[in-house]
Amino acid sequence: MKLKEAVEASDIQEYKIMFLREDIEKREKTILSAVATKSADSKGRLVFEEPCLYRTEFQRDRDRIIHSKAFRRLMHKTQVFLAPEGDHYRTRLTHTLEVSQIARTISRILNLNEDLTEAIAMGHDLGHTPFGHNGEIVLNSIHKAGFRHNEQSLRVVDLIESTENRIGMNLTREVRDGILNHTGKLPAQTPEGQVVKISDRIAYINHDIDDAVRSGVLRIDDLPKRPLEVFGRSHSLRINAMINNVVKTSDGKAFVAMDEFHNDVLLELRTFMFKNVYKSEKVKKAEDLDKVEMVVKSLYIYFCKNWNKLPREMGRIIESDGIEVAVKDYIAGMTDRFALNLYSELFVPKGWK
């Protein structure tokens, strides 16, 4: 009995030992790949903060993003198909979650920092406009300085999403770099950021195929023959094949990517999707695109002229960056339904609604 009691007491004592931030950092140094980004080696934040007792710097970044208003608004922002057309079409939020799932899987297999990967994935699309890429195209055409959603995502975490005690989220430089470079020609500086970049492409191409087939815009047999032969005919087979190639190509290397052949096949599939889905009149009817342009342009022009009607919190941005930038930030942060309701409130006579 004494031996049993001693074992039970030992088990209880072990159970009560907390796993603190410093323990996680030590484990990362021991377990993670040599090329992985260790949280203890982070380049830090723009403004110094005392470390958390329990969470690493990258875990704190992930939590700040998930608890932000900008993250919650992704639920009501268009991916490709307008959300009102059906309950099962992807939104910007479900896209973000799918990117995170794929990216975490790749990072886990490659023994990279999963917390950093997740933080970048959760924050990469915070700057997207209402009405998907069409909203981005309109805002880019009317705002003098142009508009790119990756730059806006960085602006959201650096400046717009603020609290009473903090300007922006004050994220680590590694997460900020991954958010900015999740798209475009420049590579992310960390392997975790590179994972998110390729995972973003894997996610949107495959889930947009899924949505296009569900809507009747495409049939699986409409897809190019080579991608079907290389990656597979089903959603899960394609994602699995793409992940497999990424991890096999990147294992033991400092840069994360597909091999040249599979990347070419993926680009072939992406080109097909742009022609037959993203720019297809079956998906985005000309009259709907005209409506998107009218809503975004009208709101932009109205608030540039009536900047005093902007929310009070935009005053800080007006002072630092000017009226047009503040208007751009305000519109980019809108959800589809908020933009439509605001347009109706401002421009549609009450008797016509």
C-alpha positions as a LaTeX table, in Angstrom:
\begin{tabular}{lrrr}
\hline
Residue & $x$ (\AA) & $y$ (\AA) & $z$ (\AA) \\
\hline
Met1 & 0.00 & 0.00 & 0.00 \\
Lys2 & 2.79 & 2.40 & 0.82 \\
Leu3 & 4.30 & 1.93 & $-2.66$ \\
Lys4 & 0.93 & 2.53 & $-4.32$ \\
Glu5 & 0.33 & 5.64 & $-2.22$ \\
Ala6 & 3.77 & 6.96 & $-3.10$ \\
Val7 & 3.14 & 6.45 & $-6.82$ \\
Glu8 & $-0.25$ & 8.16 & $-6.58$ \\
Ala9 & 1.27 & 11.08 & $-4.70$ \\
Ser10 & 3.99 & 11.35 & $-7.34$ \\
Asp11 & 1.38 & 11.37 & $-10.10$ \\
Ile12 & $-0.55$ & 14.14 & $-8.37$ \\
Gln13 & 2.61 & 16.17 & $-7.91$ \\
Glu14 & 3.53 & 15.81 & $-11.58$ \\
Tyr15 & 0.03 & 16.80 & $-12.60$ \\
Lys16 & 0.29 & 20.01 & $-10.59$ \\
Ile17 & 3.55 & 21.14 & $-12.25$ \\
Met18 & 2.72 & 23.99 & $-14.65$ \\
Phe19 & 4.22 & 24.25 & $-18.11$ \\
Leu20 & 5.39 & 27.85 & $-18.36$ \\
Arg21 & 6.53 & 29.96 & $-21.33$ \\
Glu22 & 10.18 & 29.30 & $-20.54$ \\
Asp23 & 9.50 & 25.55 & $-20.59$ \\
Ile24 & 7.86 & 25.85 & $-24.02$ \\
Glu25 & 10.83 & 27.86 & $-25.30$ \\
Lys26 & 13.27 & 25.23 & $-24.03$ \\
Arg27 & 11.23 & 22.47 & $-25.64$ \\
Glu28 & 11.24 & 24.35 & $-28.95$ \\
Lys29 & 15.05 & 24.57 & $-28.83$ \\
Thr30 & 15.26 & 20.83 & $-28.21$ \\
Ile31 & 12.54 & 19.44 & $-30.45$ \\
Leu32 & 11.96 & 21.76 & $-33.41$ \\
Ser33 & 13.90 & 21.61 & $-36.68$ \\
Ala34 & 17.14 & 23.56 & $-36.92$ \\
Val35 & 15.52 & 25.85 & $-39.51$ \\
Ala36 & 12.36 & 26.44 & $-37.46$ \\
Thr37 & 11.77 & 29.86 & $-35.94$ \\
Lys38 & 12.10 & 29.62 & $-32.16$ \\
Ser39 & 9.87 & 31.93 & $-30.15$ \\
Ala40 & 12.71 & 32.78 & $-27.76$ \\
Asp41 & 14.68 & 34.07 & $-30.77$ \\
Ser42 & 11.93 & 36.37 & $-32.01$ \\
Lys43 & 13.11 & 39.74 & $-33.30$ \\
Gly44 & 10.54 & 41.26 & $-31.00$ \\
Arg45 & 7.75 & 43.80 & $-31.28$ \\
Leu46 & 7.71 & 47.38 & $-32.51$ \\
Val47 & 7.01 & 48.42 & $-28.91$ \\
Phe48 & 8.56 & 46.35 & $-26.14$ \\
Glu49 & 6.23 & 44.37 & $-23.88$ \\
Glu50 & 7.03 & 42.26 & $-20.86$ \\
Pro51 & 6.83 & 38.54 & $-21.75$ \\
Cys52 & 3.82 & 36.51 & $-20.69$ \\
Leu53 & 4.34 & 33.96 & $-17.92$ \\
Tyr54 & 2.52 & 31.22 & $-19.78$ \\
Arg55 & 2.41 & 31.95 & $-23.52$ \\
Thr56 & 5.19 & 32.41 & $-26.04$ \\
Glu57 & 5.34 & 35.56 & $-28.14$ \\
Phe58 & 3.81 & 33.81 & $-31.15$ \\
Gln59 & 0.99 & 32.32 & $-29.06$ \\
Arg60 & 0.15 & 35.82 & $-27.81$ \\
Asp61 & 0.06 & 37.09 & $-31.39$ \\
Arg62 & $-2.32$ & 34.33 & $-32.45$ \\
Asp63 & $-4.63$ & 35.08 & $-29.52$ \\
Arg64 & $-4.67$ & 38.82 & $-30.25$ \\
Ile65 & $-5.64$ & 38.17 & $-33.85$ \\
Ile66 & $-8.40$ & 35.69 & $-33.02$ \\
His67 & $-9.92$ & 38.02 & $-30.39$ \\
Ser68 & $-9.86$ & 41.04 & $-32.72$ \\
Lys69 & $-12.90$ & 42.68 & $-34.32$ \\
Ala70 & $-11.21$ & 42.46 & $-37.73$ \\
Phe71 & $-11.03$ & 38.67 & $-37.41$ \\
Arg72 & $-14.71$ & 38.38 & $-36.48$ \\
Arg73 & $-15.73$ & 40.48 & $-39.47$ \\
Leu74 & $-14.21$ & 37.92 & $-41.85$ \\
Met75 & $-17.34$ & 35.81 & $-41.27$ \\
His76 & $-19.37$ & 38.23 & $-43.38$ \\
Lys77 & $-16.87$ & 38.97 & $-46.13$ \\
Thr78 & $-17.07$ & 37.33 & $-49.54$ \\
Gln79 & $-14.49$ & 34.80 & $-50.68$ \\
Val80 & $-15.65$ & 34.20 & $-54.27$ \\
Phe81 & $-19.36$ & 33.43 & $-54.13$ \\
Leu82 & $-21.53$ & 35.97 & $-52.32$ \\
Ala83 & $-22.52$ & 34.49 & $-48.97$ \\
Pro84 & $-26.27$ & 35.11 & $-49.42$ \\
Glu85 & $-26.30$ & 32.68 & $-52.36$ \\
Gly86 & $-26.00$ & 29.69 & $-50.03$ \\
Asp87 & $-25.04$ & 28.60 & $-46.53$ \\
His88 & $-22.21$ & 26.30 & $-47.63$ \\
Tyr89 & $-20.08$ & 28.64 & $-49.73$ \\
Arg90 & $-16.78$ & 29.74 & $-48.26$ \\
Thr91 & $-16.45$ & 33.12 & $-46.64$ \\
Arg92 & $-13.20$ & 34.91 & $-45.89$ \\
Leu93 & $-13.32$ & 33.40 & $-42.38$ \\
Thr94 & $-13.75$ & 29.79 & $-43.47$ \\
His95 & $-10.98$ & 30.34 & $-46.02$ \\
Thr96 & $-8.72$ & 31.55 & $-43.20$ \\
Leu97 & $-9.50$ & 28.47 & $-41.11$ \\
Glu98 & $-8.76$ & 26.14 & $-44.03$ \\
Val99 & $-5.45$ & 27.90 & $-44.69$ \\
Ser100 & $-4.57$ & 27.52 & $-41.01$ \\
Gln101 & $-5.41$ & 23.81 & $-41.02$ \\
Ile102 & $-3.29$ & 23.09 & $-44.09$ \\
Ala103 & $-0.42$ & 25.27 & $-42.86$ \\
Arg104 & $-0.39$ & 23.68 & $-39.41$ \\
Thr105 & $-0.33$ & 20.22 & $-40.96$ \\
Ile106 & 2.68 & 21.10 & $-43.11$ \\
Ser107 & 4.48 & 22.81 & $-40.24$ \\
Arg108 & 3.90 & 19.87 & $-37.93$ \\
Ile109 & 5.29 & 17.41 & $-40.46$ \\
Leu110 & 8.32 & 19.60 & $-41.17$ \\
Asn111 & 8.80 & 20.17 & $-37.42$ \\
Leu112 & 8.48 & 23.94 & $-37.73$ \\
Asn113 & 6.92 & 26.36 & $-35.23$ \\
Glu114 & 3.21 & 25.63 & $-35.40$ \\
Asp115 & 2.27 & 28.60 & $-33.21$ \\
Leu116 & 3.99 & 31.06 & $-35.55$ \\
Thr117 & 2.41 & 29.37 & $-38.56$ \\
Glu118 & $-1.06$ & 29.61 & $-37.04$ \\
Ala119 & $-0.65$ & 33.26 & $-36.08$ \\
Ile120 & 0.36 & 34.23 & $-39.63$ \\
Ala121 & $-2.46$ & 32.16 & $-41.16$ \\
Met122 & $-5.09$ & 33.67 & $-38.88$ \\
Gly123 & $-3.98$ & 37.22 & $-39.70$ \\
His124 & $-3.11$ & 36.99 & $-43.38$ \\
Asp125 & $-6.46$ & 38.22 & $-44.79$ \\
Leu126 & $-7.56$ & 40.75 & $-42.16$ \\
Gly127 & $-7.20$ & 43.56 & $-44.70$ \\
His128 & $-9.59$ & 42.18 & $-47.31$ \\
Thr129 & $-12.38$ & 44.42 & $-48.53$ \\
Pro130 & $-16.08$ & 43.60 & $-48.70$ \\
Phe131 & $-17.18$ & 41.80 & $-51.88$ \\
Gly132 & $-13.97$ & 39.81 & $-52.24$ \\
His133 & $-11.31$ & 40.68 & $-54.79$ \\
Asn134 & $-13.81$ & 42.76 & $-56.74$ \\
Gly135 & $-14.05$ & 45.16 & $-53.83$ \\
Glu136 & $-10.26$ & 45.27 & $-53.76$ \\
Ile137 & $-10.12$ & 46.06 & $-57.50$ \\
Val138 & $-12.56$ & 48.96 & $-57.11$ \\
Leu139 & $-10.81$ & 50.41 & $-54.07$ \\
Asn140 & $-7.47$ & 50.09 & $-55.84$ \\
Ser141 & $-8.84$ & 52.03 & $-58.82$ \\
Ile142 & $-10.25$ & 54.97 & $-56.85$ \\
His143 & $-7.74$ & 55.37 & $-54.02$ \\
Lys144 & $-4.78$ & 57.41 & $-55.25$ \\
Ala145 & $-2.17$ & 55.36 & $-53.43$ \\
Gly146 & $-3.74$ & 52.11 & $-54.64$ \\
Phe147 & $-4.91$ & 49.20 & $-52.52$ \\
Arg148 & $-3.37$ & 45.78 & $-51.84$ \\
His149 & $-5.01$ & 43.54 & $-49.28$ \\
Asn150 & $-1.74$ & 42.17 & $-47.85$ \\
Glu151 & $-0.51$ & 45.68 & $-47.11$ \\
Gln152 & $-3.89$ & 46.51 & $-45.61$ \\
Ser153 & $-3.71$ & 43.38 & $-43.43$ \\
Leu154 & $-0.43$ & 44.66 & $-42.02$ \\
Arg155 & $-1.99$ & 48.07 & $-41.52$ \\
Val156 & $-4.86$ & 46.49 & $-39.58$ \\
Val157 & $-2.51$ & 44.78 & $-37.10$ \\
Asp158 & $-0.08$ & 47.73 & $-36.90$ \\
Leu159 & $-2.50$ & 50.63 & $-36.60$ \\
Ile160 & $-6.23$ & 50.13 & $-37.06$ \\
Glu161 & $-7.10$ & 47.37 & $-34.56$ \\
Ser162 & $-6.33$ & 49.30 & $-31.39$ \\
Thr163 & $-7.38$ & 49.30 & $-27.75$ \\
Glu164 & $-7.50$ & 52.02 & $-25.11$ \\
Asn165 & $-3.98$ & 51.10 & $-24.08$ \\
Arg166 & $-2.36$ & 50.10 & $-27.37$ \\
Ile167 & $-2.10$ & 51.34 & $-30.96$ \\
Gly168 & $-2.46$ & 48.31 & $-33.22$ \\
Met169 & $-1.88$ & 44.77 & $-32.01$ \\
Asn170 & 1.88 & 45.27 & $-31.66$ \\
Leu171 & 2.67 & 41.85 & $-33.14$ \\
Thr172 & 6.10 & 40.30 & $-33.50$ \\
Arg173 & 8.17 & 41.07 & $-36.58$ \\
Glu174 & 7.96 & 37.45 & $-37.75$ \\
Val175 & 4.16 & 37.43 & $-37.80$ \\
Arg176 & 4.04 & 40.86 & $-39.45$ \\
Asp177 & 6.46 & 39.69 & $-42.16$ \\
Gly178 & 4.40 & 36.56 & $-42.82$ \\
Ile179 & 1.18 & 38.58 & $-43.14$ \\
Leu180 & 2.73 & 41.09 & $-45.54$ \\
Asn181 & 4.42 & 38.47 & $-47.73$ \\
His182 & 1.69 & 35.81 & $-47.83$ \\
Thr183 & 1.17 & 36.98 & $-51.41$ \\
Gly184 & 3.31 & 38.78 & $-53.96$ \\
Lys185 & 6.80 & 38.19 & $-55.35$ \\
Leu186 & 8.79 & 38.59 & $-52.15$ \\
Pro187 & 9.17 & 35.45 & $-50.01$ \\
Ala188 & 8.44 & 35.45 & $-46.31$ \\
Gln189 & 11.60 & 35.57 & $-44.20$ \\
Thr190 & 10.64 & 32.58 & $-42.05$ \\
Pro191 & 9.88 & 29.02 & $-43.19$ \\
Glu192 & 6.59 & 29.29 & $-41.31$ \\
Gly193 & 5.63 & 32.32 & $-43.40$ \\
Gln194 & 6.55 & 30.37 & $-46.53$ \\
Val195 & 4.28 & 27.55 & $-45.36$ \\
Val196 & 1.34 & 29.95 & $-45.07$ \\
Lys197 & 2.01 & 31.36 & $-48.54$ \\
Ile198 & 1.82 & 27.98 & $-50.27$ \\
Ser199 & $-1.04$ & 26.85 & $-47.99$ \\
Asp200 & $-3.08$ & 29.90 & $-48.99$ \\
Arg201 & $-2.82$ & 28.90 & $-52.64$ \\
Ile202 & $-3.56$ & 25.23 & $-51.91$ \\
Ala203 & $-6.62$ & 26.21 & $-49.87$ \\
Tyr204 & $-8.26$ & 28.73 & $-52.16$ \\
Ile205 & $-7.76$ & 26.81 & $-55.41$ \\
Asn206 & $-9.25$ & 23.65 & $-53.94$ \\
His207 & $-12.13$ & 25.12 & $-51.96$ \\
Asp208 & $-13.05$ & 27.38 & $-54.89$ \\
Ile209 & $-13.22$ & 24.31 & $-57.12$ \\
Asp210 & $-15.48$ & 22.72 & $-54.51$ \\
Asp211 & $-17.76$ & 25.77 & $-54.40$ \\
Ala212 & $-17.80$ & 26.10 & $-58.19$ \\
Val213 & $-18.87$ & 22.47 & $-58.60$ \\
Arg214 & $-21.54$ & 22.85 & $-55.90$ \\
Ser215 & $-22.93$ & 25.92 & $-57.65$ \\
Gly216 & $-23.04$ & 24.21 & $-61.04$ \\
Val217 & $-20.49$ & 26.56 & $-62.60$ \\
Leu218 & $-18.07$ & 23.66 & $-63.12$ \\
Arg219 & $-18.02$ & 19.90 & $-63.34$ \\
Ile220 & $-14.96$ & 17.99 & $-62.20$ \\
Asp221 & $-14.44$ & 16.78 & $-65.77$ \\
Asp222 & $-14.16$ & 20.42 & $-66.89$ \\
Leu223 & $-10.86$ & 20.74 & $-65.02$ \\
Pro224 & $-7.64$ & 20.36 & $-67.04$ \\
Lys225 & $-6.60$ & 16.75 & $-67.51$ \\
Arg226 & $-3.04$ & 17.00 & $-66.17$ \\
Pro227 & $-3.95$ & 18.45 & $-62.72$ \\
Leu228 & $-6.60$ & 15.75 & $-62.31$ \\
Glu229 & $-4.05$ & 13.04 & $-63.12$ \\
Val230 & $-1.34$ & 14.53 & $-60.88$ \\
Phe231 & $-3.39$ & 15.68 & $-57.88$ \\
Gly232 & $-6.58$ & 13.59 & $-58.06$ \\
Arg233 & $-10.28$ & 14.07 & $-58.76$ \\
Ser234 & $-11.57$ & 14.69 & $-55.24$ \\
His235 & $-11.09$ & 17.65 & $-52.89$ \\
Ser236 & $-9.30$ & 15.60 & $-50.24$ \\
Leu237 & $-7.06$ & 13.76 & $-52.71$ \\
Arg238 & $-5.88$ & 17.00 & $-54.27$ \\
Ile239 & $-5.08$ & 18.67 & $-50.95$ \\
Asn240 & $-3.31$ & 15.55 & $-49.70$ \\
Ala241 & $-1.23$ & 15.27 & $-52.88$ \\
Met242 & $-0.21$ & 18.94 & $-52.70$ \\
Ile243 & 0.75 & 18.70 & $-49.04$ \\
Asn244 & 2.73 & 15.54 & $-49.72$ \\
Asn245 & 4.76 & 17.26 & $-52.43$ \\
Val246 & 5.43 & 20.33 & $-50.29$ \\
Val247 & 6.75 & 18.30 & $-47.36$ \\
Lys248 & 8.81 & 15.93 & $-49.52$ \\
Thr249 & 10.34 & 18.83 & $-51.44$ \\
Ser250 & 11.01 & 20.95 & $-48.34$ \\
Asp251 & 12.18 & 18.33 & $-45.84$ \\
Gly252 & 15.58 & 19.31 & $-44.45$ \\
Lys253 & 15.72 & 22.50 & $-46.50$ \\
Ala254 & 15.59 & 26.14 & $-45.46$ \\
Phe255 & 12.90 & 27.09 & $-48.00$ \\
Val256 & 9.36 & 25.67 & $-48.19$ \\
Ala257 & 7.88 & 25.08 & $-51.65$ \\
Met258 & 6.58 & 22.55 & $-54.16$ \\
Asp259 & 8.97 & 21.06 & $-56.69$ \\
Glu260 & 9.04 & 22.71 & $-60.13$ \\
Phe261 & 6.85 & 20.13 & $-61.87$ \\
His262 & 4.05 & 20.13 & $-59.28$ \\
Asn263 & 4.18 & 23.91 & $-59.01$ \\
Asp264 & 3.70 & 24.18 & $-62.77$ \\
Val265 & 0.68 & 21.86 & $-62.55$ \\
Leu266 & $-0.74$ & 23.94 & $-59.71$ \\
Leu267 & $-0.28$ & 27.11 & $-61.75$ \\
Glu268 & $-2.10$ & 25.44 & $-64.65$ \\
Leu269 & $-5.02$ & 24.76 & $-62.33$ \\
Arg270 & $-4.89$ & 28.32 & $-60.97$ \\
Thr271 & $-4.89$ & 29.79 & $-64.51$ \\
Phe272 & $-7.93$ & 27.67 & $-65.35$ \\
Met273 & $-9.74$ & 28.91 & $-62.23$ \\
Phe274 & $-9.07$ & 32.55 & $-63.07$ \\
Lys275 & $-10.49$ & 32.12 & $-66.55$ \\
Asn276 & $-13.45$ & 29.92 & $-65.71$ \\
Val277 & $-14.42$ & 30.97 & $-62.18$ \\
Tyr278 & $-12.80$ & 34.12 & $-60.80$ \\
Lys279 & $-13.41$ & 36.12 & $-63.98$ \\
Ser280 & $-16.39$ & 34.15 & $-65.25$ \\
Glu281 & $-19.70$ & 35.90 & $-65.85$ \\
Lys282 & $-21.38$ & 32.75 & $-64.56$ \\
Val283 & $-19.98$ & 33.53 & $-61.12$ \\
Lys284 & $-19.81$ & 37.32 & $-61.22$ \\
Lys285 & $-22.47$ & 38.72 & $-63.48$ \\
Ala286 & $-21.70$ & 42.07 & $-65.07$ \\
Glu287 & $-24.62$ & 43.73 & $-63.31$ \\
Asp288 & $-23.42$ & 42.45 & $-59.93$ \\
Leu289 & $-19.92$ & 43.79 & $-60.57$ \\
Asp290 & $-21.46$ & 47.13 & $-61.52$ \\
Lys291 & $-23.34$ & 47.12 & $-58.22$ \\
Val292 & $-20.15$ & 46.39 & $-56.26$ \\
Glu293 & $-18.41$ & 49.24 & $-58.06$ \\
Met294 & $-21.31$ & 51.60 & $-57.39$ \\
Val295 & $-21.46$ & 50.75 & $-53.67$ \\
Val296 & $-17.72$ & 51.04 & $-53.01$ \\
Lys297 & $-17.22$ & 54.18 & $-55.13$ \\
Ser298 & $-20.27$ & 55.91 & $-53.71$ \\
Leu299 & $-19.22$ & 55.26 & $-50.13$ \\
Tyr300 & $-15.66$ & 56.39 & $-50.85$ \\
Ile301 & $-16.74$ & 59.65 & $-52.48$ \\
Tyr302 & $-19.36$ & 60.34 & $-49.81$ \\
Phe303 & $-17.00$ & 59.95 & $-46.85$ \\
Cys304 & $-14.20$ & 61.90 & $-48.53$ \\
Lys305 & $-16.64$ & 64.81 & $-48.78$ \\
Asn306 & $-18.31$ & 64.14 & $-45.42$ \\
Trp307 & $-15.33$ & 62.96 & $-43.39$ \\
Asn308 & $-16.98$ & 64.23 & $-40.21$ \\
Lys309 & $-19.48$ & 61.37 & $-40.60$ \\
Leu310 & $-16.72$ & 58.79 & $-40.11$ \\
Pro311 & $-16.63$ & 56.93 & $-36.78$ \\
Arg312 & $-14.85$ & 58.87 & $-34.04$ \\
Glu313 & $-11.99$ & 56.38 & $-33.85$ \\
Met314 & $-11.01$ & 57.23 & $-37.44$ \\
Gly315 & $-10.03$ & 60.72 & $-36.26$ \\
Arg316 & $-6.63$ & 59.43 & $-35.19$ \\
Ile317 & $-5.98$ & 58.13 & $-38.71$ \\
Ile318 & $-7.19$ & 61.37 & $-40.30$ \\
Glu319 & $-4.67$ & 63.28 & $-38.20$ \\
Ser320 & $-1.76$ & 60.98 & $-39.08$ \\
Asp321 & $-2.52$ & 59.93 & $-42.67$ \\
Gly322 & $-5.23$ & 62.17 & $-44.07$ \\
Ile323 & $-8.91$ & 61.87 & $-44.96$ \\
Glu324 & $-8.60$ & 59.63 & $-48.05$ \\
Val325 & $-6.53$ & 57.03 & $-46.20$ \\
Ala326 & $-9.00$ & 57.03 & $-43.31$ \\
Val327 & $-11.89$ & 56.54 & $-45.75$ \\
Lys328 & $-10.01$ & 53.70 & $-47.46$ \\
Asp329 & $-9.37$ & 52.05 & $-44.09$ \\
Tyr330 & $-13.01$ & 52.42 & $-43.06$ \\
Ile331 & $-14.41$ & 50.92 & $-46.27$ \\
Ala332 & $-11.85$ & 48.10 & $-46.38$ \\
Gly333 & $-12.93$ & 47.05 & $-42.89$ \\
Met334 & $-16.61$ & 46.77 & $-43.79$ \\
Thr335 & $-18.43$ & 43.48 & $-44.18$ \\
Asp336 & $-20.54$ & 42.92 & $-47.28$ \\
Arg337 & $-23.81$ & 43.41 & $-45.44$ \\
Phe338 & $-22.63$ & 46.51 & $-43.54$ \\
Ala339 & $-21.53$ & 48.15 & $-46.80$ \\
Leu340 & $-24.86$ & 47.33 & $-48.47$ \\
Asn341 & $-26.91$ & 48.53 & $-45.50$ \\
Leu342 & $-24.89$ & 51.74 & $-45.23$ \\
Tyr343 & $-25.24$ & 52.40 & $-48.96$ \\
Ser344 & $-28.99$ & 51.89 & $-48.70$ \\
Glu345 & $-29.19$ & 54.19 & $-45.69$ \\
Leu346 & $-27.24$ & 56.97 & $-47.39$ \\
Phe347 & $-28.46$ & 56.80 & $-50.99$ \\
Val348 & $-31.79$ & 54.94 & $-51.26$ \\
Pro349 & $-34.95$ & 56.91 & $-50.42$ \\
Lys350 & $-36.79$ & 55.28 & $-47.53$ \\
Gly351 & $-39.96$ & 54.77 & $-49.56$ \\
Trp352 & $-38.02$ & 52.69 & $-52.12$ \\
Lys353 & $-36.61$ & 50.14 & $-49.66$ \\
\hline
\end{tabular}
